[in-house]
Amino acid sequence: MTILATGPRTLDDLFADSLRDAERMAPGLLLLAFDGSDEVEADARRLLTTDPGCAFVRFAVHREDGEVVVEVRAPESRPDILEALVVRAMSAGR
């Protein structure tokens, strides 16, 4: 039996494999809905909430209606940040 090591998933992998929907709720709020597995939740938390890459963008992960939901908040004066994330999410794996 051969076991293949796949390595840690990247954000683009998460988007390509598990993203169900991306919806702008307000100028400073984006909701990303993913498959509701424990692995997806763990990956979302690891990839989005543990790296302080951008101090003024906040991520919160929770479960809702069988999905893993990520709330992304950015300053309303910077809609380009959320738009770039939507473009990246929707184009991953295509």
Secondary structure as a PSIPRED ss2 file (coil, helix, strand):
# PSIPRED VFORMAT (PSIPRED V4.0)

   1 M C   1.000  0.000  0.000
   2 T C   1.000  0.000  0.000
   3 I C   1.000  0.000  0.000
   4 L C   1.000  0.000  0.000
   5 A C   1.000  0.000  0.000
   6 T C   1.000  0.000  0.000
   7 G C   1.000  0.000  0.000
   8 P C   1.000  0.000  0.000
   9 R C   1.000  0.000  0.000
  10 T C   1.000  0.000  0.000
  11 L H   0.000  1.000  0.000
  12 D H   0.000  1.000  0.000
  13 D H   0.000  1.000  0.000
  14 L H   0.000  1.000  0.000
  15 F H   0.000  1.000  0.000
  16 A H   0.000  1.000  0.000
  17 D H   0.000  1.000  0.000
  18 S H   0.000  1.000  0.000
  19 L E   0.000  0.000  1.000
  20 R E   0.000  0.000  1.000
  21 D E   0.000  0.000  1.000
  22 A E   0.000  0.000  1.000
  23 E E   0.000  0.000  1.000
  24 R E   0.000  0.000  1.000
  25 M E   0.000  0.000  1.000
  26 A E   0.000  0.000  1.000
  27 P C   1.000  0.000  0.000
  28 G C   1.000  0.000  0.000
  29 L E   0.000  0.000  1.000
  30 L E   0.000  0.000  1.000
  31 L E   0.000  0.000  1.000
  32 L E   0.000  0.000  1.000
  33 A E   0.000  0.000  1.000
  34 F E   0.000  0.000  1.000
  35 D C   1.000  0.000  0.000
  36 G C   1.000  0.000  0.000
  37 S C   1.000  0.000  0.000
  38 D H   0.000  1.000  0.000
  39 E H   0.000  1.000  0.000
  40 V H   0.000  1.000  0.000
  41 E H   0.000  1.000  0.000
  42 A H   0.000  1.000  0.000
  43 D H   0.000  1.000  0.000
  44 A H   0.000  1.000  0.000
  45 R H   0.000  1.000  0.000
  46 R H   0.000  1.000  0.000
  47 L H   0.000  1.000  0.000
  48 L H   0.000  1.000  0.000
  49 T H   0.000  1.000  0.000
  50 T C   1.000  0.000  0.000
  51 D C   1.000  0.000  0.000
  52 P C   1.000  0.000  0.000
  53 G C   1.000  0.000  0.000
  54 C C   1.000  0.000  0.000
  55 A C   1.000  0.000  0.000
  56 F C   1.000  0.000  0.000
  57 V C   1.000  0.000  0.000
  58 R E   0.000  0.000  1.000
  59 F E   0.000  0.000  1.000
  60 A E   0.000  0.000  1.000
  61 V E   0.000  0.000  1.000
  62 H E   0.000  0.000  1.000
  63 R E   0.000  0.000  1.000
  64 E E   0.000  0.000  1.000
  65 D C   1.000  0.000  0.000
  66 G C   1.000  0.000  0.000
  67 E E   0.000  0.000  1.000
  68 V E   0.000  0.000  1.000
  69 V E   0.000  0.000  1.000
  70 V E   0.000  0.000  1.000
  71 E E   0.000  0.000  1.000
  72 V E   0.000  0.000  1.000
  73 R E   0.000  0.000  1.000
  74 A C   1.000  0.000  0.000
  75 P C   1.000  0.000  0.000
  76 E C   1.000  0.000  0.000
  77 S C   1.000  0.000  0.000
  78 R C   1.000  0.000  0.000
  79 P H   0.000  1.000  0.000
  80 D H   0.000  1.000  0.000
  81 I H   0.000  1.000  0.000
  82 L H   0.000  1.000  0.000
  83 E H   0.000  1.000  0.000
  84 A H   0.000  1.000  0.000
  85 L H   0.000  1.000  0.000
  86 V H   0.000  1.000  0.000
  87 V H   0.000  1.000  0.000
  88 R H   0.000  1.000  0.000
  89 A H   0.000  1.000  0.000
  90 M H   0.000  1.000  0.000
  91 S H   0.000  1.000  0.000
  92 A C   1.000  0.000  0.000
  93 G C   1.000  0.000  0.000
  94 R C   1.000  0.000  0.000
